[in-house]
Amino acid sequence: MHPSLFSQPDRSESQGQARAPARVPLAARLRPQSFDEFVGQQHLVGDGRLLRRSIDADNLPSIVLWGPPGTGKTTLARIIARCTKSHFAPMSAVTAGVADLRRVVDEARKRLAFSSQRTILFIDEIHRFNKAQQDAILPHVEDGTVTLIGATTENPSFEVISPLLSRARTFKLDPLEKDDLKAILSRALSDDERGLGQLNVDLAADALEQLVSVASGDARIVLNALELAALATPPDGSGRRNVTVEAIAEALQHRTLLYDKAGDQHYDIISALHKSLRDSDPDAGLYWLGRMLEAGEDPLYIARRLVRFASEDVGMADPQALVICMAAQQAVHFIGLPEGSLALAQAAVYLATAPKSNSLEAGYSAVQEDIRRGPNDPVPLHLRNPVTKLMREMDYGKGYKYAHDYEGHYVQQEHLPPGLRGKRYYVPGDQGYEKDVVSRLEQWRGSLRFPKQVTPDEPAQHEG
């Protein structure tokens, strides 16, 4: 069917923009159509920056835009298409497949041959494409049939195949600053054509602060919440809509935290928690713990990480830390959430304020390295249990000294294989309980003990 003579041409595919009808959400209507309207990401699109220079010079390579939701990835791709006069072919990796890719590539090849117009293939959420689907893009990016712009909220190092990543330049977008969000809201309130200007909206100062504070740098959140609050607020006698902080709170309902239990946020926040506890900062420890719990993280996953921390970073400086963490794990398992969150909080604060030592982790790592490198020598004969006559005839247990038969319940004898004799794996620190351990080891290793009951030539028959 041929288009009607009265229909409007679709310029979005060729120039990366479209005038959105009023019925679509405010965030879509207000989408910037040029760099003059684009807010934020000045480290990428500011004058003189690499990406901006490439766009202005009309020499853009394939790129991957990596950043949180609502930071302008799709908008930036559309502006690039408009600035470079390229055909804009958008698709979502959630719904598209290899057949859709082939169709776009075929059309791009024809377009390039007949009109010399280039095609920007924009793939939203490219991390959702599997390896085979990403492989299908490779040859067409390599031969220049399409210029790829991939958008992802996930770390492309893990989610985009290496051959494709090596043919594209990655640019990271940051969450928008509060001032950026305020500028976007100001434009939304004043724009009569695409914004809310005709509604005569007055946004209270405290409502504005509330809105930008809870948005986590996401422009889409602030615009959609503003539109909902404005439409739900009836005009007063003068025709003004006075949007209050209560209206904003009602529009937001419950803040959606930026968190992905299988993605970067999961690993970034648990890393922040671990490092805050290691640096003895209970306030930051509680905050990052809360960020994970309030976003719906599995509390037992957090408990497992705290248990690991108790041995790795506190260790023998405070052996009670492991007990506290295991108790927290049992409490969460027993009562669940939300009650169990306080048990995890107690464990986190205990770990943050406990003396620190990584001597256990360092010692065991050294053991692992020696075991990997070998040789793994046999157990010395005097440490083996002579449980049969043949074993006794082979000198199993001969010369073993039973510690409890000696003064102070300590005896000096070699326990490591001959190749590791004298090796020290556990080197205690000088914090907390380990100061007592240091004193005890120095006392034992620096003095000789004599048997009370058993002579050195008489092997003691005890289980090891």
C-alpha positions as CSV (number, residue, x, y, z in Angstrom):
1,M,0.0,0.0,0.0
2,H,1.3,3.4,-1.0
3,P,1.3,6.1,1.7
4,S,-1.4,8.6,1.7
5,L,-0.7,12.0,0.2
6,F,-1.8,13.5,3.5
7,S,0.4,11.3,5.7
8,Q,3.4,12.8,7.4
9,P,6.8,11.4,6.3
10,D,8.7,9.3,8.9
11,R,11.9,11.2,9.4
12,S,13.0,9.2,12.4
13,E,14.5,6.4,10.4
14,S,16.6,8.7,8.3
15,Q,17.5,11.5,10.7
16,G,17.2,9.9,14.2
17,Q,14.2,12.0,15.4
18,A,10.5,12.1,15.5
19,R,8.0,14.5,16.9
20,A,6.3,12.3,19.5
21,P,2.5,12.7,19.8
22,A,1.1,14.0,23.1
23,R,-0.3,10.7,24.1
24,V,3.2,9.1,24.6
25,P,5.0,9.5,27.9
26,L,6.7,12.8,28.7
27,A,10.1,11.2,28.7
28,A,9.6,10.1,25.1
29,R,8.0,13.5,24.0
30,L,10.9,15.4,25.5
31,R,13.7,13.3,24.0
32,P,16.4,15.7,22.9
33,Q,16.8,16.1,19.2
34,S,20.2,17.8,19.1
35,F,23.3,18.3,21.2
36,D,21.9,21.7,22.2
37,E,19.1,19.9,24.0
38,F,21.2,17.0,25.3
39,V,22.0,17.2,29.0
40,G,24.8,15.6,30.8
41,Q,27.6,13.2,29.7
42,Q,29.9,16.2,28.9
43,H,32.9,13.9,29.3
44,L,31.7,12.2,26.0
45,V,29.9,14.9,24.0
46,G,31.5,18.1,25.3
47,D,33.5,20.2,22.8
48,G,36.8,18.6,21.9
49,R,35.9,15.2,23.4
50,L,36.8,12.1,21.3
51,L,33.2,11.0,20.6
52,R,32.1,14.5,19.8
53,R,35.0,15.0,17.4
54,S,34.3,11.8,15.7
55,I,30.6,12.8,15.2
56,D,31.4,16.3,14.0
57,A,34.0,14.9,11.6
58,D,31.4,12.4,10.3
59,N,33.9,9.6,11.0
60,L,32.2,7.6,13.7
61,P,33.3,4.0,14.2
62,S,31.0,1.3,15.7
63,I,30.5,2.0,19.4
64,V,29.0,0.5,22.5
65,L,27.3,2.9,24.9
66,W,27.4,1.5,28.4
67,G,25.5,3.1,31.3
68,P,22.6,2.9,33.7
69,P,19.0,3.3,32.6
70,G,17.8,6.8,31.8
71,T,21.2,8.4,31.1
72,G,20.7,9.0,27.4
73,K,22.0,6.0,25.5
74,T,19.1,5.8,23.0
75,T,18.9,9.6,22.7
76,L,22.6,9.9,22.0
77,A,22.3,7.2,19.3
78,R,19.4,9.1,17.6
79,I,21.3,12.4,17.7
80,I,24.3,10.8,16.2
81,A,22.2,9.4,13.3
82,R,20.7,12.9,12.8
83,C,24.1,14.6,12.8
84,T,25.7,12.2,10.4
85,K,22.6,12.0,8.2
86,S,22.5,8.3,8.6
87,H,19.5,6.0,8.4
88,F,18.6,5.0,11.9
89,A,17.6,1.3,12.2
90,P,16.7,0.6,15.8
91,M,16.0,-2.8,17.3
92,S,15.7,-4.3,20.7
93,A,17.7,-7.4,21.6
94,V,14.8,-8.6,23.7
95,T,12.5,-9.1,20.7
96,A,14.8,-9.2,17.6
97,G,16.5,-12.2,16.2
98,V,19.0,-13.1,13.4
99,A,16.2,-12.9,10.8
100,D,15.6,-9.2,11.8
101,L,19.3,-8.6,11.6
102,R,19.5,-10.0,8.1
103,R,16.6,-7.8,6.9
104,V,18.2,-4.7,8.3
105,V,21.6,-5.6,6.7
106,D,20.0,-6.3,3.3
107,E,18.3,-2.9,3.4
108,A,21.5,-1.2,4.5
109,R,23.4,-2.8,1.6
110,K,20.8,-1.6,-0.9
111,R,20.7,1.9,0.6
112,L,24.5,2.2,0.5
113,A,24.5,1.1,-3.1
114,F,21.7,3.3,-4.5
115,S,21.9,6.4,-2.4
116,S,25.3,6.2,-0.6
117,Q,23.4,6.7,2.7
118,R,25.0,4.9,5.7
119,T,22.9,2.9,8.2
120,I,23.3,3.1,11.9
121,L,22.2,-0.2,13.4
122,F,21.2,0.6,17.0
123,I,20.7,-2.5,19.2
124,D,19.2,-1.7,22.6
125,E,20.2,-4.1,25.4
126,I,22.8,-5.8,23.2
127,H,23.9,-7.8,26.2
128,R,20.7,-9.9,25.7
129,F,21.9,-11.2,22.3
130,N,23.5,-14.6,22.6
131,K,26.9,-15.4,21.1
132,A,25.4,-16.7,17.8
133,Q,23.4,-13.5,17.4
134,Q,26.4,-11.3,18.1
135,D,28.5,-13.4,15.7
136,A,25.9,-12.6,13.0
137,I,26.6,-8.9,13.3
138,L,30.4,-9.2,13.0
139,P,31.0,-9.4,9.2
140,H,28.6,-6.5,8.5
141,V,30.3,-4.3,11.0
142,E,33.7,-5.3,9.6
143,D,32.9,-4.6,6.0
144,G,31.1,-1.3,6.8
145,T,27.7,-2.3,5.7
146,V,26.4,-0.9,9.0
147,T,27.8,1.2,11.8
148,L,26.8,-0.5,15.0
149,I,25.7,1.4,18.1
150,G,25.0,-1.0,20.9
151,A,23.5,0.1,24.2
152,T,23.8,-1.9,27.4
153,T,23.4,-1.5,31.1
154,E,25.8,-4.4,31.7
155,N,29.6,-4.5,31.6
156,P,30.4,-5.1,27.9
157,S,33.6,-6.9,28.9
158,F,31.5,-9.7,30.2
159,E,28.4,-9.4,28.0
160,V,29.7,-8.6,24.5
161,I,31.8,-11.1,22.6
162,S,35.5,-10.2,22.2
163,P,35.6,-10.1,18.4
164,L,32.7,-7.7,18.3
165,L,34.1,-5.6,21.2
166,S,37.5,-5.3,19.4
167,R,35.7,-3.8,16.4
168,A,33.9,-1.2,18.5
169,R,34.9,1.6,20.8
170,T,33.2,1.5,24.3
171,F,32.0,4.8,25.9
172,K,30.7,4.8,29.5
173,L,27.7,7.0,30.4
174,D,27.4,8.2,34.0
175,P,24.2,8.7,36.1
176,L,23.0,12.2,35.6
177,E,23.9,14.7,38.3
178,K,21.1,16.5,40.3
179,D,21.7,19.7,38.3
180,D,21.3,17.8,35.1
181,L,18.0,16.4,36.3
182,K,16.8,19.9,37.4
183,A,17.7,21.3,34.0
184,I,15.6,18.5,32.3
185,L,12.7,19.2,34.7
186,S,12.9,22.9,34.0
187,R,12.6,22.3,30.3
188,A,9.7,19.9,30.8
189,L,7.8,22.5,32.8
190,S,8.3,25.3,30.4
191,D,8.0,23.5,27.0
192,D,4.5,24.2,25.6
193,E,4.8,21.9,22.7
194,R,6.4,18.7,24.0
195,G,6.4,19.3,27.7
196,L,3.9,20.3,30.4
197,G,4.0,24.1,29.7
198,Q,0.3,24.2,28.8
199,L,-0.7,22.6,32.1
200,N,0.7,25.6,34.1
201,V,2.6,23.4,36.6
202,D,4.3,24.9,39.7
203,L,6.7,22.4,41.3
204,A,7.4,23.2,44.9
205,A,11.1,23.5,45.8
206,D,10.9,20.6,48.3
207,A,9.1,18.5,45.7
208,L,11.9,19.2,43.2
209,E,14.5,18.2,45.7
210,Q,12.6,15.0,46.5
211,L,12.3,14.1,42.9
212,V,15.9,14.5,41.9
213,S,17.1,12.8,45.1
214,V,15.3,9.5,44.5
215,A,15.9,9.3,40.8
216,S,19.4,7.6,41.0
217,G,20.5,9.8,38.0
218,D,17.7,8.4,35.8
219,A,15.9,11.1,33.7
220,R,13.1,8.8,32.7
221,I,12.1,8.3,36.4
222,V,11.9,12.1,37.1
223,L,10.0,12.9,33.9
224,N,7.4,10.1,34.3
225,A,6.9,10.9,38.0
226,L,6.5,14.6,37.3
227,E,3.9,14.0,34.5
228,L,1.9,11.6,36.7
229,A,1.9,14.0,39.7
230,A,1.0,17.0,37.4
231,L,-1.9,15.2,35.8
232,A,-3.2,14.0,39.2
233,T,-3.1,17.5,40.6
234,P,-6.2,19.5,39.9
235,P,-5.7,23.2,38.9
236,D,-6.6,25.9,41.5
237,G,-8.8,28.9,40.9
238,S,-6.2,30.6,38.8
239,G,-5.6,27.5,36.7
240,R,-2.2,26.6,38.2
241,R,-1.3,23.1,39.2
242,N,0.6,23.2,42.5
243,V,2.6,20.0,42.7
244,T,3.6,19.3,46.2
245,V,6.2,16.9,47.8
246,E,3.3,14.7,48.8
247,A,2.1,14.5,45.2
248,I,5.6,13.5,44.1
249,A,5.9,10.9,46.8
250,E,2.6,9.4,45.7
251,A,3.6,9.4,42.1
252,L,6.8,7.6,42.9
253,Q,5.1,5.2,45.4
254,H,8.2,3.1,46.2
255,R,11.6,4.1,45.0
256,T,13.0,1.6,42.5
257,L,16.6,1.0,43.5
258,L,19.2,0.7,40.8
259,Y,20.3,-2.9,41.3
260,D,20.7,-6.0,39.3
261,K,21.2,-9.2,41.2
262,A,23.1,-10.8,38.3
263,G,24.9,-7.7,37.0
264,D,27.3,-5.0,37.7
265,Q,25.4,-3.5,40.6
266,H,25.4,-6.8,42.4
267,Y,29.2,-7.1,42.2
268,D,29.9,-3.4,42.7
269,I,27.9,-3.1,45.9
270,I,29.1,-6.3,47.5
271,S,32.6,-5.0,46.7
272,A,31.8,-1.7,48.4
273,L,30.5,-3.5,51.4
274,H,33.5,-5.8,51.7
275,K,36.0,-2.9,51.4
276,S,34.0,-0.7,53.8
277,L,34.2,-3.4,56.5
278,R,37.9,-4.0,55.8
279,D,38.6,-0.3,56.3
280,S,36.7,-0.4,59.6
281,D,33.8,1.9,58.5
282,P,30.6,0.7,60.2
283,D,28.5,3.5,58.7
284,A,29.4,2.7,55.1
285,G,29.1,-1.0,55.9
286,L,25.5,-0.5,57.1
287,Y,24.7,1.6,54.1
288,W,25.9,-0.9,51.4
289,L,24.3,-3.7,53.3
290,G,21.0,-1.8,53.3
291,R,21.3,-1.0,49.6
292,M,21.5,-4.7,48.8
293,L,18.8,-5.9,51.2
294,E,16.3,-3.1,50.2
295,A,16.8,-3.9,46.5
296,G,15.9,-7.6,47.1
297,E,19.2,-9.3,47.3
298,D,19.2,-12.8,48.8
299,P,20.1,-12.3,52.5
300,L,21.8,-15.7,52.6
301,Y,24.2,-14.6,49.8
302,I,25.2,-11.6,52.0
303,A,25.5,-13.9,55.0
304,R,27.9,-16.1,53.1
305,R,30.0,-13.1,52.1
306,L,30.2,-11.9,55.7
307,V,31.2,-15.4,56.9
308,R,34.0,-15.4,54.3
309,F,35.1,-11.9,55.5
310,A,35.2,-13.0,59.1
311,S,38.0,-15.5,58.3
312,E,39.7,-13.6,55.4
313,D,39.9,-10.1,56.9
314,V,39.4,-10.5,60.7
315,G,40.7,-14.0,61.2
316,M,42.6,-14.8,64.3
317,A,42.6,-11.1,65.4
318,D,39.1,-11.8,66.7
319,P,38.0,-15.5,66.3
320,Q,34.6,-14.5,67.7
321,A,33.8,-12.8,64.4
322,L,33.2,-16.1,62.7
323,V,30.8,-17.1,65.5
324,I,28.9,-13.9,65.2
325,C,28.5,-14.3,61.4
326,M,27.4,-17.9,61.6
327,A,24.8,-16.8,64.2
328,A,23.6,-14.1,61.8
329,Q,23.3,-16.7,59.0
330,Q,21.3,-19.0,61.3
331,A,19.1,-16.1,62.4
332,V,18.3,-15.1,58.8
333,H,17.6,-18.7,57.9
334,F,15.4,-19.1,61.0
335,I,13.3,-15.9,60.9
336,G,13.8,-14.5,57.3
337,L,13.3,-10.9,56.4
338,P,12.7,-8.2,57.4
339,E,13.5,-9.3,60.9
340,G,16.7,-11.0,59.9
341,S,18.2,-7.8,58.5
342,L,19.1,-6.7,61.9
343,A,21.2,-9.8,62.5
344,L,23.1,-9.1,59.3
345,A,23.5,-5.5,60.4
346,Q,24.9,-6.6,63.8
347,A,27.3,-8.9,62.0
348,A,28.4,-6.2,59.6
349,V,29.0,-3.6,62.4
350,Y,30.9,-6.3,64.5
351,L,33.2,-7.0,61.5
352,A,33.8,-3.3,60.8
353,T,34.8,-2.6,64.4
354,A,36.8,-5.8,65.0
355,P,40.6,-5.8,64.8
356,K,41.8,-6.9,61.4
357,S,44.2,-9.6,60.2
358,N,44.7,-11.3,56.9
359,S,47.3,-13.7,58.2
360,L,45.0,-16.7,57.8
361,E,44.2,-15.8,54.1
362,A,47.9,-15.2,53.4
363,G,49.0,-18.4,55.1
364,Y,46.4,-20.6,53.3
365,S,47.3,-18.9,50.0
366,A,50.9,-19.9,50.5
367,V,49.9,-23.4,51.3
368,Q,47.8,-23.6,48.1
369,E,50.8,-22.4,46.1
370,D,53.2,-25.0,47.6
371,I,50.6,-27.8,47.0
372,R,50.2,-26.7,43.3
373,R,53.9,-26.5,42.7
374,G,54.7,-29.8,44.6
375,P,56.2,-32.1,45.2
376,N,53.6,-33.5,47.6
377,D,55.9,-35.5,49.9
378,P,54.5,-38.3,52.0
379,V,53.6,-37.8,55.6
380,P,56.6,-38.3,57.9
381,L,56.6,-41.7,59.5
382,H,56.4,-40.5,63.1
383,L,53.1,-38.7,62.3
384,R,51.4,-41.9,60.9
385,N,49.2,-44.0,63.1
386,P,50.6,-47.6,63.6
387,V,47.2,-49.3,63.6
388,T,48.5,-52.7,62.4
389,K,51.5,-54.8,63.2
390,L,52.9,-54.4,59.8
391,M,52.7,-50.6,60.1
392,R,54.5,-50.7,63.4
393,E,57.2,-52.9,61.8
394,M,57.6,-50.2,59.1
395,D,58.2,-47.6,61.9
396,Y,54.8,-45.9,61.6
397,G,54.5,-43.7,64.7
398,K,58.1,-44.3,65.8
399,G,59.5,-41.4,67.7
400,Y,56.2,-39.5,67.9
401,K,55.9,-37.3,71.1
402,Y,52.5,-36.9,72.7
403,A,52.1,-33.3,73.6
404,H,50.0,-33.9,76.7
405,D,52.8,-35.9,78.2
406,Y,55.0,-32.8,78.3
407,E,55.1,-29.7,80.4
408,G,52.7,-27.1,79.2
409,H,51.2,-29.6,76.8
410,Y,53.7,-28.6,74.2
411,V,56.5,-30.5,72.5
412,Q,58.9,-29.6,69.7
413,Q,59.0,-31.9,66.8
414,E,58.8,-31.6,63.0
415,H,55.3,-31.9,61.4
416,L,56.0,-30.8,57.8
417,P,57.4,-33.0,55.0
418,P,61.2,-32.9,54.7
419,G,61.0,-30.6,51.6
420,L,59.1,-28.0,53.6
421,R,60.9,-28.3,57.0
422,G,61.0,-25.0,58.9
423,K,58.5,-23.3,56.5
424,R,56.2,-20.8,58.2
425,Y,52.8,-20.3,56.7
426,Y,50.9,-18.6,59.5
427,V,52.5,-15.4,60.6
428,P,50.2,-13.7,63.1
429,G,49.7,-10.0,63.1
430,D,49.8,-7.6,66.0
431,Q,46.1,-6.8,66.4
432,G,43.6,-8.2,68.9
433,Y,43.8,-11.8,69.9
434,E,46.7,-12.4,67.6
435,K,48.9,-10.5,70.1
436,D,48.3,-13.4,72.5
437,V,49.0,-15.9,69.7
438,V,52.4,-14.2,69.0
439,S,53.3,-14.3,72.7
440,R,52.4,-18.0,72.9
441,L,54.2,-19.0,69.8
442,E,57.3,-17.2,70.8
443,Q,57.2,-18.9,74.2
444,W,56.9,-22.3,72.6
445,R,59.3,-22.0,69.8
446,G,61.9,-20.3,71.9
447,S,62.2,-22.9,74.8
448,L,62.8,-26.7,75.2
449,R,60.3,-29.0,76.9
450,F,61.2,-32.3,78.6
451,P,58.9,-35.4,78.9
452,K,57.2,-36.1,82.2
453,Q,56.2,-39.7,81.5
454,V,57.5,-41.0,78.2
455,T,61.1,-41.2,77.1
456,P,62.0,-40.1,73.6
457,D,62.8,-43.6,72.5
458,E,59.5,-45.0,73.5
459,P,56.8,-44.3,70.9
460,A,53.5,-43.1,72.3
461,Q,50.4,-44.9,70.9
462,H,47.8,-42.1,70.4
463,E,45.5,-41.2,67.6
464,G,46.7,-38.2,65.6
